[in-house]
Amino acid sequence: SVCFADRAPVYKPKILNGKDRLWFFFSYSAEKIRQFQPLTGTVPTGAERSGQFASTILDPLSGQPFPGNKIPTNRLDPVAQKLLGLWPSANTTGRGFNFTSADSVLRQDNHQIILKLDLRASDTDHWSGRVMRSVNPLVSVNAISAFGRQDFQGSWDASITNTHTFQSRIVNDVTVSMIRLLQVRGATDTFPNFSAGLGIPG
């Protein structure tokens, strides 16, 4: 992670001397996360890929079991056969799972920028304005790395505050703020034209 911050008076020779009157603050932080996460899952076995199952499989057309619990090759759905190519082969045995990932890595890049201005207009008036920009994507790691996803998430946060002192015991503080959160579902480059490539109409 990286973080940088600075606060200083605004000064422009012969134009503006903000000493004791006008200050700016700037901050930038970045965080890069790379974390290996060994995950487990369930994938079709070699026998299941060929249509052979251990339990009884009924023919949806006749309602009768397939002989030997094996679906004939000519009855295997073409979309299902294409989907099988996305799943890796089983590589382990366990209670409820038969696959352990070797490349499930959380990759997340977070960024934040803050800009703030403070103005002492007079002894009784103080103005402050702030703009903050954050980018924190939503990352989902899957045991099958091809099915991991990353959705963009970013926000804008802006505010203006005025603090006015009327008397020693009367102070008015007014703040106007705006927050905008944007989330965009990520388009994957792993499966371009996913549904069309599988032959799913519409």
C-alpha positions in Angstrom: 0.0 0.0 0.0 1.1 3.6 -0.6 -0.2 6.8 1.1 0.7 10.4 0.5 -0.8 13.5 2.3 0.1 17.2 2.6 -1.5 20.4 4.0 -0.2 23.8 3.1 -1.3 27.4 2.7 -2.3 28.6 -0.8 0.2 31.1 -2.0 0.5 32.8 -5.4 3.1 35.6 -5.6 1.6 39.1 -6.1 -1.9 37.6 -6.4 -2.8 35.6 -3.3 -1.2 35.1 0.0 -3.2 32.5 1.9 -1.0 32.4 5.0 -3.4 32.1 8.0 -6.4 32.4 5.6 -6.5 29.7 2.9 -5.1 26.2 3.1 -5.3 23.1 0.8 -5.0 19.5 1.8 -4.3 16.7 -0.6 -4.2 12.9 0.1 -3.7 9.9 -2.1 -3.7 6.3 -1.0 -3.4 3.1 -3.0 -3.6 -0.5 -2.0 -2.8 -3.6 -4.1 -3.9 -6.9 -2.8 -2.6 -10.2 -4.1 -3.7 -13.0 -1.9 -3.7 -16.7 -2.7 -6.8 -18.5 -1.6 -6.8 -22.3 -2.0 -10.5 -23.1 -2.6 -12.4 -26.4 -3.1 -15.3 -27.2 -5.3 -17.1 -30.0 -7.2 -16.5 -30.7 -10.9 -17.9 -33.4 -13.2 -15.9 -36.7 -13.0 -14.4 -38.3 -16.1 -17.3 -40.8 -16.1 -19.9 -38.1 -15.7 -18.4 -36.2 -18.6 -19.1 -39.2 -20.8 -22.7 -39.6 -19.5 -22.1 -42.4 -17.0 -23.6 -41.9 -13.5 -23.6 -43.9 -10.3 -27.2 -43.2 -9.5 -30.3 -43.9 -11.6 -30.8 -41.4 -14.5 -34.3 -41.2 -16.0 -34.9 -40.6 -19.7 -37.1 -37.4 -19.7 -38.8 -38.7 -22.9 -39.9 -42.1 -21.7 -39.6 -41.7 -17.9 -37.6 -45.0 -17.8 -34.1 -45.3 -16.5 -31.3 -45.2 -19.0 -29.7 -48.7 -19.4 -26.7 -48.9 -17.0 -27.3 -45.3 -15.9 -25.5 -44.1 -19.0 -26.9 -41.4 -21.2 -26.3 -42.2 -24.9 -23.8 -39.9 -26.6 -26.4 -38.8 -29.1 -28.6 -37.6 -26.2 -26.0 -35.4 -24.6 -27.1 -31.8 -24.8 -24.6 -29.8 -27.0 -24.8 -26.8 -24.7 -23.9 -29.0 -21.8 -21.0 -30.4 -23.7 -19.6 -27.0 -24.4 -20.0 -26.0 -20.8 -18.0 -29.0 -19.7 -14.9 -27.4 -21.3 -15.0 -24.7 -18.7 -14.6 -27.0 -15.8 -11.2 -28.5 -14.9 -10.7 -32.1 -14.2 -11.1 -33.5 -10.7 -7.8 -33.5 -8.9 -8.5 -34.5 -5.3 -11.0 -36.4 -3.1 -12.8 -35.0 -0.1 -16.1 -34.9 1.7 -18.4 -33.2 -0.8 -15.7 -31.9 -3.2 -13.3 -33.3 -5.7 -11.3 -30.3 -6.9 -8.8 -28.0 -5.2 -7.7 -24.8 -7.0 -4.0 -24.1 -7.5 -4.4 -20.5 -8.9 -7.3 -18.9 -7.0 -5.8 -15.4 -6.2 -7.6 -12.4 -4.9 -6.5 -9.4 -7.1 -7.8 -6.1 -5.9 -6.6 -2.5 -6.5 -8.1 0.2 -4.3 -7.5 3.9 -4.8 -8.6 7.0 -2.9 -8.0 10.7 -3.5 -9.0 13.5 -1.2 -8.8 17.3 -1.9 -9.8 19.8 0.7 -9.8 23.6 0.9 -10.2 25.7 4.1 -10.9 29.4 4.0 -11.0 31.8 7.0 -12.9 34.6 5.4 -13.0 36.5 8.6 -12.8 36.0 12.4 -16.4 34.9 12.4 -16.6 33.0 9.0 -14.9 29.8 8.1 -15.5 27.9 4.8 -14.5 24.3 4.0 -14.9 22.3 0.9 -13.9 18.7 0.2 -14.0 16.3 -2.7 -13.2 12.6 -2.3 -12.9 10.0 -5.0 -12.7 6.3 -4.1 -12.3 3.2 -6.3 -12.9 -0.1 -4.5 -13.8 -2.9 -6.9 -15.9 -5.9 -5.8 -13.9 -9.0 -6.3 -15.2 -12.6 -6.1 -12.7 -15.4 -6.2 -13.9 -18.8 -7.4 -12.3 -22.2 -7.0 -12.4 -22.4 -10.8 -10.4 -19.3 -11.7 -12.3 -18.7 -15.0 -15.5 -18.0 -13.0 -13.9 -15.4 -10.8 -15.3 -11.9 -11.4 -14.5 -8.2 -10.7 -17.2 -5.5 -10.7 -16.2 -1.9 -10.8 -17.3 0.1 -7.7 -16.4 3.8 -7.3 -17.8 6.8 -5.4 -17.7 10.6 -5.4 -18.1 12.4 -2.1 -18.3 16.3 -2.1 -19.3 18.7 0.7 -19.2 22.4 1.5 -19.4 23.6 5.1 -19.8 27.1 6.5 -19.2 27.8 10.2 -20.4 31.3 11.3 -20.0 32.7 14.8 -22.7 35.2 15.7 -21.8 35.5 19.3 -19.6 33.8 21.8 -22.5 31.4 22.6 -24.1 31.2 19.2 -22.4 29.3 16.3 -24.2 28.2 13.1 -22.8 25.3 11.1 -24.2 24.4 7.7 -23.1 21.5 5.5 -24.3 20.6 2.0 -23.0 17.2 0.8 -23.4 14.9 -2.2 -22.5 11.2 -2.4 -22.6 9.2 -5.6 -21.9 5.5 -5.7 -21.5 3.7 -9.0 -21.4 -0.1 -9.4 -20.9 -1.7 -12.8 -21.1 -5.4 -13.4 -17.8 -6.5 -14.9 -17.7 -7.9 -18.4 -15.5 -10.9 -18.6 -12.8 -11.2 -21.3 -12.6 -15.0 -20.5 -15.9 -15.7 -22.3 -16.6 -13.2 -25.0 -20.1 -13.6 -26.5 -20.7 -16.2 -23.8 -24.3 -17.2 -24.5 -24.0 -17.0 -28.3 -20.9 -19.2 -28.2 -22.8 -21.9 -26.3 -25.6 -21.8 -28.8 -28.2 -20.4 -26.3 -30.8 -18.4 -28.4 -31.6 -14.9 -27.2 
